[in-house]
Amino acid sequence: MSDLSTIRSEVLGAVEQAADLAALDAARVAALGKKGSVTGLMKTLGSLSPDERRSFGAQVNQLKGEIEAALEARRNDLSASALNARLAGEKVDVGLPPRPESQGTLHPIGQVMDELAAIFGEMGFTWADGPDIEDDWHNFTALNIPPDHPARQMQDTFYLPKRADGTPMVLRTHTSPVQARTMLDKDVQKMLADGGSLRIIVPGRTFRIDNDATHTPMFHQVEGLVIDRTTHMGHLKGCLVDFCRAFFEVDDLPLRFRPSYFPFTEPSAEVDIGCSWKGGELKIGAGDSWLEILGSGMVHPNVIENCGLDPTIYQGFAFGMGIDRIAMLKYGIPDLRSFFDADLRWLRHYGFSALEWPSLTGGLGR
């Protein structure tokens, strides 16, 4: 009994006085380890008579339980104290200056896509997507560019292995195939038959074999398409005038429409915006120069027919432009290749806050 009382006093005292978790573990080992004082008592049970063993064993087990409870309580106290000390040491000093740079910025391409969505969304357009890998029919034939058409030579195409059925495959050279896929959709055709109007924009990646300061093998385009029974060239002009003035944020931006040729529109027009060059710097707005930014026109009747619609009933307009190009013009980016260099210094300079969503009322750009 005297051994039990002495060991209880020594062990519980060591547990109470443990200053940290390491000291507490040392107290545990001294009492309950292989060579611990309580473990030693358990080893003496074999030398006692059955009655003594029963009585003494119960006392040793009770002591062991007391020590384990004391260890657990002290461990919780020390853990809480350690956490509080850590939290006190990790407090943010609000008096410190802000971080030298933001945690991330939005790429100009993403920013311009958001701006396009904001502007055309106000006009009733919805966003449409399609595959990057296209079959030859959707990329060319449906858009009035049959196999022997000379317009195929205007696009440096990445050709891919044919499908098992012999269907030619390509990396899409424009986002126009999504126009065809949308018009072929049965739900869209039913909506048009019921007197509705199709209005979509199609931003996305496109691919052509070209690479210099203003061309890259992968770049971004946006197509726009309106199909209904009454849309005409005047609607096309009004839509693009409103878009250009909103995007470049110049209320009186002059525009001109020049006759042009595209196989999928008739009549077709290039659209120029007014600008000036002063000291070698481009300024968009009224000036003595013009800058071509996009192509447009009324959807060719052959395209409407190829997409399962009656061109004697339905008509519409389409337009397309390079997202990279208009981003360069608006934000003064001189080299298209830098868009894809993954240079953080460039992105810090030209990037945008990911938390500031562009809108016509709140402002589009910087």
Secondary structure, DSSP 8 states (H G I E B T S, - for coil): -HHHHHHHHHHHHHHHH--SHHHHHHHHHHHHSTT-HHHHHHHGGGGS-HHHHHHHHHHHHHHHHHHHHHHHHHHHHHHHHHHHHHHHHT---TTS---SS-S--B-HHHHHHHHHHHHHHHTT-EE----SEEEHHHHTGGGT--TT-GGGGGS---EE---TT---EEE-SSSTHHHHHHHH-HHHHHHHHTT--EEEEEEEEEE-S--BTTB-SEEEEEEEEEEESS--HHHHHHHHHHHHHHHTT-TT--EEEEEEEETTEEEEEEEEEEEEEETTEEEESSSSEEEEEEEEEEE-HHHHHHTT--TTT-EEEEEEEEHHHHHHHHHT---GGGGGS--HHHHHHH-B-TT---BTTTBS--
